[in-house]
């Protein structure tokens, strides 16, 4: 189970932890945690009701079915509970009361924020996601060959578990992908939602397995309903000429997130690679993919 959790967390978090120094020794060592899963779970401090996320960019108005874990408790769950290296920059995690994140059927939604600037949605109607998927799968062959040479597992994009779609009223982008790692018993679900704001993007990533897809699809609308930017940080609050404009559009939100998968810095059971030079390789893969995709569609 821990191995599966490590893989799930790696796929979701590799892009959001790119600036972390994975080479720094830490006191976290899952092998030294002398607690049962139930004992560890009891040490977490869930919060309820209205939550002001760190940085003040967004709020959660939790209903009775969910609770919130602080970035500190989220880090403990990822590191000590699931056995991953430390260094993840999240705003916390949303967890359903109905499941235990330490159990096989447990899941949660990791929250993060990228302040790259205001993302224009002008390209929303022009994106060919079928072509994007085809290009990504073609690129998988070369990317996986390189990963295996370096001693890391191949990670294939099986397809869209839910095709990308954009809601131009709420300025939210949804998509889900099915991924298969070498020698993994079960395919992995990476369910992603991006909420566009005035100066950045709020990222919601569900950590789950493919067998949880129906549950995630049923529950994520509730999560979205109580997750909102705070006053002054909404998409409509953008001030052209004053606020920073991101250097990418909606296509890069999807392509970039999946291209980051091509730079997965993990063996099965390890989330980050200690050598920063591979980080640069992963970033170049993302840039190359986006450039190839747009060139093909000119």
N, C-alpha and C positions, 0 to 999 in steps of 0.2 A: 504493500500500500504506500509506504513512504517513497518508494522509487517512482510510482505513478504520480504522487503529489509533487515530487521534485520536477518531473517532466512538465506537468501542467503549469506549475508556477514559472518555470523557465521560459516557456513559450509566451506567456502573457507579460512577464516582467523584463525580458531581455532588453527591450527597447527603452523602458522607463528607467533602467538602472545603468545605462551606458556610461554615465559619468562617475559611477562608483569605483573606488579603488579596490578591486577584488584581490589584489596581492597583499593587502594589509592583514596580518594575523589578528584574530579576534578571539575573545574568550568563549564565544558560542561553540559548543561541541555537542551535537545531539547524543553522541555516545556517552557523554558524562551526565546527561539529564536522567536522574534516578527517579522518574515519575511514570506512572501509568498514564495513558491518554486521558482518562477521566480526571486524574489528579492535575494534570497540566491544564486541562480545559477549565477546571475550577479556579485556576489562578488568573484567568482573563477577567477583565473588568468591563463588561458590556455597558453601553450607555443607550439611553432611550429618549424619545421625544424629539425636540428640535436641537439639531447639532450645527454649530457654526464651524465649518471646516477650517483647518489651519490656513492662514493667509487671508481669510475673510472673503474669498472669491465666490463661495457658494454655501448653501445651507441644505441640510437634510431635515425634512419634517417626517420622521419615521412613524409608520403605523405600528400596530401591536404585533405584527408578524415578523418584524425585523429589529435588529439591534446594530449598534455601531461599535467598532473597535478602533481605538486611537492608533496613530502611526506607530507608537511604541509597542502596543499589544499586537498590532499587525506584524511588525518585525519579529516579535517573539514567536508568533504562530508560524510564520514562514521559515524562520531559522530553527528554533528549538522544537517546534511541533512537527514541521514537515521535513526538516533536515537539510535545508538549503544554506548556502553561505549568506552572510549579512550584507547590508549596504543598499537596501531598497528604499527609494525615495517615493513614498506614497502619502496620500492624505488620510489613509485609513482603509477600513474594509467594512462593507455592509454584509451582514450574515443573517440568514433566516432562522427564526426560532425553531422551526420544524426539524432542522438537521443539526448535527454536531460536526463542526469542521474537521474534527479528528477522526470521523468515521468514513467509511468508503463512499457513502452516499452524500457526504457533506459537501457544501459548496459555499462560495462567497463571491462578492463583487469588489475587486480592488479599485480604489479611486486614486487618480493622479491628475495633475494639471500641467499643461505645457503653455508657457507664456511666450510663444513664438510670434505672437501678433494676431490680428484679426484675420480670419480665414475667409476669403471671398467664396461665395457659392455660385459664381457666374458660370462655372463649367458643369453644373449639376446635370443638365440635360444632354450633355455632349459625351459623357463617359460610356464607353462600351465595355461593360464588366465581363462579358463573355470573352472578348478579345484579351482583356487584362488577365483573366484566369488562365487562358491558353498560354500567354507569354510567361506567366509565372511558373507554370508547370514545365515549360520548355527550359527555363532557366534553372529549375530544380536539378536537372541532370548534371550540369556543370558545377553547380554549387555543392551538391552532395558528394561529388567526386573529390572536391577539394576538402570538404569536411572530413571525409573518411581517410584521406591521406594524413590529416593532422590527428587522427585517432578519435574523432567524434562521430556520433551516429548520424546516419542520413535521416532527413526529415522531409517527407514528401507531402505536398499539398494535394489531398485527394479531391477536393472540390469545395464549392460553397455549401456549407450546411444551411445557410440562409443567404441568398444573394444580397449584395449591397443595395440599400435604398436610402433616399434622403427625403426628410420631411421639411419642406421649405417654409412651413408655418412655425414649427418649433425649432428649426435649425438644428436638427439632430440627424446624425448618420448612423445607420445600423448595418451590421453584417456579421456573419459567422462563418468560420472555416473549419473544415475537418482535416486533421493532420495525422500522418502515420509515421512513427519513428521506427527505425530498425529494431527488430526483435521485441517490439512492444506488444503486449497481449491485447490491448484495446486502443482504438483510435482516440485522439484527443480533440476536444471541442474548445475552440477559442471564440467566444462570443463577445463582440466589441460594439460599444456605443460611444460616439463622440458628440458632445454637446458644445456647439460653437458659441463663443462668448465675445465680449467686446475686445479683449486683448489676448485671448488665448482659447484653448480647447480643454474642456473637462473630459477626462477619459474614464470610462467605466468598462472594466474587463472582467467577465465572469470566468472563474476558475472551476472547470468541471470536466467530465469525460463525456464522450459522445452519447452514452446511454442516458445522460441527464438533459439532452437537448429539449425534449418536450417540457420538462420542468422549468428550464431556464426561459424558454419562450413564453411560458405562462406567467412567470413571476417577474420578468424584467420590466414589463409595463408598469407594475406597481413601484419598482425601484425608480423608474424614470419620473413617475408622478410626484414623488416626494424629493427629487433632486433638482435643485434650481440654482442658477446664479443669483447672487445677492444684488440688491439695488445698485445701479451704476455699472454693473459688470455684464449685463445682458447684451445679446447680439445687437439689438436695436439701439443700444447706447453708444455704439461706435461713432467716433467723430473723425471723418476724413480730413487728412492734413494735420491732425493732431495726434491721433493714436497710431501706433505701429501697425503696418500691414504685413501679414505673413508672406513669405516668398513662395508659397505653394497653395494649391487649391484642394478641393475635395478628393480628386483622384489620388493625390499623394497621401492623404490620410489613410486610404485603403491600401494603396500600393506600397507606401512607405512602411506601414505596419507589417505587411506580409514580407516585404523585402528584408525587414529586420530579422525575420525568421531565418533568412539565408545566412545571417551572421550569428546564429544561435551559438553562444559560447559555452556549450555544456556537453559533457558526457552524460549518459543516463545516470541520474542521481546527483549531478553537480550543476548548479545553475549558472555560474559565471566562470569565465576563464581568467586566470591570473595574469596572462600576458596581454598588455594593452595593445600590442601590435595587431592582434586579431580584431580588436574593436575597430580599428581603422579599416580593416578589410571589410567588416560588416557594413560600415557606413558607406564605403565606396560601392558595395553591391547595391545598396538602396538607391544611391544617386544614379548609378548606371541603369538600373531598371527603369526608374521614372523617366530618364532621358530617352531610353529605347521605346518606351510605351508611347510617349508623346510624338516622337519622330515617326513612329509607324502610323500614327493617326493624323498626320499633317496632310 
